[in-house]
């Protein structure tokens, strides 16, 4: 009798184990079947979300699971494997994704990253406005809070232009910090390999020059040539006389039309009036502009004038420059700024 009972218990145990194994295999099979998704799906998971509630919402709103059984199977699978904790953020699913892949994404925080591109030549003010316009990015209303990581007397010029990735909930101040750190590293590295006999006392003056080059450049390959003009003018004691510095100094009072009165108006940035470089950068330059400031092109050009297609005509003499101005601006009755420093009087 005991022997029979023992055999029955062993048989029941074996049957239970086989049933459990079979159930787990069946469960695993269900969570490896593709979800009912015919096109990419994006959704957000709020902080503190519950897996059960989230899966229910996804199925109710998007018919995500092929059946209620598949949905419950995923919940059981998550429970058996201790995978119930999910990360907040934005997620993207592609057709063909399986429930188990969805669970992996939610557990690992494989969230969608957004991107903001901050191009060369923007001012700090323009940077902050652009950051505040980004969706899903937290940004303080206080400029001081956003710029807290920029430990400089003036933050202008100290933010490196680039594309920056972030995910929902990140703080704009973190991007500012990354941009500042990158600019510090870039300026330090390029300064160490600069050309000899440049008219800069320190890396900051090179940064100031790079910002001017950036604002004057219409086509990228002209950066070294424009740098060469400005470096030679500094070396000869000539004023830079470049319009972008005047515009920067005018601030919000500049309405898009640069006049002769503006050129005579004294500000700390009006290089028609002051000698040498302005006190700070006038924008945030890219690596190519910094490199050009530190490796200006050789030559004898002291002037340049906009040709109307983004490029410039470079001249070594005032007479040649005046002919170029007549050809490219006066005869075409151009109203845009000259991009051409005139001779000192």
C-alpha positions in Angstrom: 0.0 0.0 0.0 2.8 2.4 0.9 4.6 1.5 -2.2 1.6 2.3 -4.3 1.1 5.6 -2.5 4.7 6.4 -3.1 4.4 5.7 -6.8 1.3 7.8 -7.0 3.0 10.7 -5.3 6.1 10.5 -7.5 3.9 10.3 -10.5 1.9 13.3 -9.4 5.1 15.2 -8.7 6.5 14.3 -12.1 3.2 15.3 -13.7 3.3 18.6 -11.9 6.9 19.3 -13.0 6.1 18.4 -16.6 3.0 20.6 -16.4 5.0 23.5 -15.0 7.7 23.0 -17.6 5.1 22.8 -20.4 3.3 25.8 -19.0 6.6 27.8 -19.0 7.5 26.7 -22.5 4.0 27.7 -23.7 4.2 31.0 -21.8 7.6 31.7 -23.3 6.3 30.8 -26.8 3.4 33.3 -26.4 5.7 36.2 -25.3 7.9 35.6 -28.3 5.1 36.0 -30.8 5.1 39.4 -32.5 2.7 42.0 -31.2 -0.2 43.3 -33.3 1.7 46.3 -34.7 1.6 47.3 -38.3 3.3 50.7 -38.0 5.8 52.3 -35.6 4.3 53.2 -32.2 5.6 55.8 -29.8 4.3 56.1 -26.2 5.4 57.6 -22.9 5.8 56.0 -19.6 5.4 58.3 -16.6 7.5 58.0 -13.5 6.0 55.5 -11.1 4.0 53.7 -13.8 2.7 50.2 -13.1 3.4 47.4 -15.7 -0.1 45.9 -15.5 -1.7 49.3 -16.0 0.6 50.3 -18.8 0.1 47.0 -20.8 -3.7 47.4 -20.4 -3.5 51.0 -21.7 -1.4 50.0 -24.7 -3.8 47.2 -25.6 -6.9 49.3 -25.1 -5.5 52.2 -27.1 -3.6 50.4 -29.8 -4.8 46.7 -29.8 -1.2 45.9 -29.1 -1.6 42.2 -28.1 -3.0 39.5 -30.4 -5.2 38.3 -27.5 -5.9 38.8 -23.8 -4.0 35.6 -23.1 -0.8 37.0 -24.7 -1.1 40.1 -22.5 -1.6 38.0 -19.3 1.3 35.8 -20.4 3.6 38.7 -20.5 2.6 39.7 -17.0 3.2 36.2 -15.7 6.5 36.0 -17.5 7.5 39.4 -15.9 6.5 38.1 -12.5 8.3 34.8 -12.8 11.5 36.5 -13.9 11.3 39.5 -11.5 11.0 42.0 -14.4 8.1 44.1 -13.2 10.1 47.3 -12.7 9.8 49.7 -15.7 11.7 52.9 -16.5 10.1 56.2 -17.3 10.6 57.8 -20.6 9.6 57.9 -24.3 9.6 54.6 -26.2 9.3 53.6 -29.8 8.2 50.2 -31.1 8.7 48.9 -34.6 6.5 46.3 -36.4 7.6 42.8 -35.6 8.6 43.5 -32.0 7.7 40.8 -29.5 6.2 41.1 -26.0 9.5 40.0 -24.4 11.4 42.6 -26.4 8.9 45.2 -25.2 9.6 44.1 -21.6 13.3 44.3 -22.1 13.0 47.8 -23.4 10.9 48.9 -20.4 13.2 47.3 -17.9 16.5 48.6 -19.4 15.2 52.1 -20.1 15.8 51.8 -23.8 14.1 55.1 -24.4 13.9 57.4 -27.4 16.5 60.1 -27.5 15.6 63.5 -28.8 18.1 65.8 -30.4 18.7 69.5 -30.5 21.1 71.1 -33.0 22.8 74.3 -32.0 24.6 75.6 -35.1 27.7 77.8 -35.3 27.3 81.5 -34.9 24.4 81.6 -32.4 24.7 83.9 -29.4 24.1 82.6 -25.9 20.7 84.4 -25.9 19.7 82.5 -29.0 21.0 79.3 -27.6 18.8 79.6 -24.5 15.8 80.5 -26.5 16.3 77.4 -28.7 16.7 75.2 -25.7 13.5 76.5 -24.1 11.7 75.6 -27.3 12.7 72.0 -27.3 9.9 69.5 -26.5 10.4 67.2 -23.4 13.4 69.3 -22.2 13.1 71.0 -18.8 14.4 74.5 -18.9 14.4 77.1 -16.1 13.1 80.5 -16.8 16.2 81.9 -15.2 19.2 82.4 -17.5 21.5 82.4 -14.5 20.3 78.9 -13.6 20.8 77.6 -17.1 24.2 79.1 -17.3 25.3 78.1 -13.8 27.9 75.6 -15.1 29.6 78.2 -17.3 32.2 79.5 -14.8 33.2 82.4 -17.0 33.0 86.2 -16.5 30.9 86.3 -19.7 29.3 83.1 -21.1 29.3 84.4 -24.7 31.4 82.2 -27.0 31.9 79.4 -24.4 29.2 77.0 -25.8 30.3 74.5 -28.4 28.0 74.3 -31.4 26.9 70.7 -32.0 23.9 68.3 -32.0 23.1 67.2 -28.5 21.0 64.2 -27.6 18.6 64.1 -24.6 15.6 62.1 -23.4 12.4 63.4 -22.0 12.8 65.0 -18.6 16.5 66.0 -19.0 17.4 69.5 -18.0 18.6 72.1 -20.5 21.3 73.1 -18.0 22.9 69.7 -18.6 23.2 70.4 -22.3 24.7 73.8 -21.5 27.3 72.2 -19.2 28.2 69.6 -21.9 28.6 72.4 -24.5 30.8 74.4 -22.2 33.0 71.5 -21.3 33.4 70.6 -25.0 34.3 74.2 -25.9 36.9 74.3 -23.1 38.5 71.1 -24.4 38.4 72.1 -28.0 39.9 75.6 -27.4 42.7 74.1 -25.2 43.6 71.4 -27.7 43.7 73.8 -30.7 45.5 76.5 -28.9 48.4 74.1 -28.1 49.0 73.5 -31.8 48.5 77.1 -33.0 50.6 78.8 -35.7 53.5 81.0 -34.6 53.5 84.8 -34.3 49.8 85.3 -33.8 48.5 88.6 -32.3 46.7 86.9 -29.4 47.8 87.1 -25.7 45.8 84.1 -24.6 43.3 81.4 -25.9 40.4 83.7 -25.0 41.5 86.3 -27.5 41.6 83.5 -30.1 38.0 82.6 -29.2 37.0 86.2 -29.6 38.6 86.3 -33.1 37.0 82.9 -34.0 33.5 84.3 -33.2 34.1 87.2 -35.6 35.3 84.8 -38.3 32.2 82.7 -37.8 29.9 85.6 -38.2 31.7 86.9 -41.3 31.9 83.5 -43.1 29.4 82.8 -45.8 31.1 79.7 -47.2 33.1 77.4 -45.0 36.3 77.2 -47.0 36.8 81.0 -46.7 37.3 80.9 -42.9 41.2 80.8 -43.1 41.2 83.6 -45.7 39.0 85.8 -43.6 41.1 85.0 -40.5 44.2 86.0 -42.5 42.7 89.4 -43.3 41.8 90.1 -39.6 45.1 88.8 -38.3 47.1 91.0 -40.7 45.0 94.0 -39.7 45.7 93.5 -36.0 49.4 93.0 -36.8 49.5 96.3 -38.6 47.6 98.2 -36.0 44.6 98.6 -38.2 41.1 98.6 -36.9 39.1 95.4 -37.7 36.0 97.4 -38.8 33.7 94.5 -39.1 30.0 94.9 -39.2 29.0 91.9 -37.0 30.7 93.4 -34.0 28.8 96.6 -34.5 25.5 94.7 -34.7 26.3 92.7 -31.5 27.1 95.9 -29.7 23.8 97.5 -30.7 21.9 94.6 -29.0 18.1 94.7 -29.2 18.2 98.2 -30.7 19.4 96.7 -34.0 16.4 96.3 -36.3 18.0 94.8 -39.3 19.4 97.8 -41.1 23.0 98.9 -40.3 23.4 102.6 -40.9 26.4 105.0 -41.0 25.2 106.4 -37.7 25.5 102.9 -36.2 29.1 102.7 -37.5 30.0 105.9 -35.7 28.1 105.0 -32.5 30.6 104.2 -29.7 30.1 100.8 -28.0 32.6 98.4 -26.5 32.1 96.2 -29.6 32.2 98.8 -32.4 35.4 97.8 -34.2 35.1 100.9 -36.4 35.7 102.9 -33.3 37.8 100.7 -30.9 41.2 99.3 -31.7 42.0 95.6 -31.4 39.5 92.9 -30.5 36.1 93.5 -28.8 36.0 92.6 -25.1 34.2 89.3 -25.5 33.2 86.9 -28.3 30.1 88.0 -30.3 28.8 84.4 -30.9 29.6 80.8 -30.3 32.1 79.7 -32.9 32.6 76.2 -34.2 35.9 74.2 -34.2 36.6 75.2 -37.8 36.4 78.9 -37.0 38.7 78.4 -34.0 41.2 76.5 -36.1 41.1 79.3 -38.7 41.8 81.9 -36.1 44.8 79.9 -35.0 45.9 79.0 -38.5 45.1 82.0 -40.7 45.8 81.7 -44.4 49.0 83.3 -45.7 48.7 86.2 -48.1 48.5 90.0 -48.3 44.8 90.6 -48.5 43.6 93.4 -46.1 40.0 93.7 -47.4 37.1 91.6 -48.6 33.7 92.3 -50.0 30.6 90.1 -50.3 29.9 88.9 -53.8 26.3 88.1 -53.3 26.5 84.3 -53.4 27.9 83.9 -49.9 31.5 84.1 -50.9 33.9 87.2 -50.9 36.3 88.9 -53.1 39.6 89.6 -51.3 41.9 92.5 -52.0 45.4 93.6 -51.0 45.0 97.3 -51.8 42.4 99.9 -51.1 42.1 100.7 -54.8 41.5 97.1 -55.7 38.9 96.8 -52.9 37.0 99.9 -54.0 36.8 98.4 -57.5 35.4 95.2 -56.0 32.9 97.2 -53.9 31.8 99.0 -57.1 31.4 95.7 -59.0 29.7 93.6 -56.4 27.7 96.1 -54.4 27.2 99.5 -55.9 26.4 98.4 -59.4 24.1 95.7 -58.1 22.6 98.2 -55.6 23.1 95.8 -52.8 21.8 96.8 -49.4 23.4 94.1 -47.2 26.4 94.8 -45.1 29.8 95.0 -46.8 31.8 92.4 -45.0 34.7 94.6 -46.0 36.7 96.6 -43.5 37.7 99.9 -45.1 41.0 101.5 -44.6 41.7 103.5 -41.5 41.6 107.2 -41.7 
